[in-house]
């Protein structure tokens, strides 16, 4: 993997981790259960994407 590709993967990992953290924070503050469940699904999706990018290394 080239250094440019590694930088891309690193950036993608940081982005997915940030989105996962934002989702956790948002879902814990919501009172609407339907919306909270949707945000939790997004959190799971970002966790999956993070793991996929991590496996590239």
DAWOHU-V211050 format. One record per pair of residues at least 6 apart in sequence whose ideal C-beta (glycine too) atoms are under 6 Angstrom apart, sorted by the first residue. I is the first residue (numbers start at 1). GAP is how many residues later the second one is. If there is no record, write none. Layout:
i=I gap=GAP
i=I gap=GAP
This chain:
i=9 gap=44
i=9 gap=47
i=12 gap=41
i=13 gap=40
i=16 gap=30
i=16 gap=33
i=16 gap=34
i=17 gap=33
i=19 gap=27
i=20 gap=23
i=20 gap=26
i=20 gap=27
i=23 gap=16
i=23 gap=19
i=23 gap=20
i=24 gap=19
i=26 gap=13
i=27 gap=9
i=27 gap=12
i=27 gap=13
i=30 gap=6
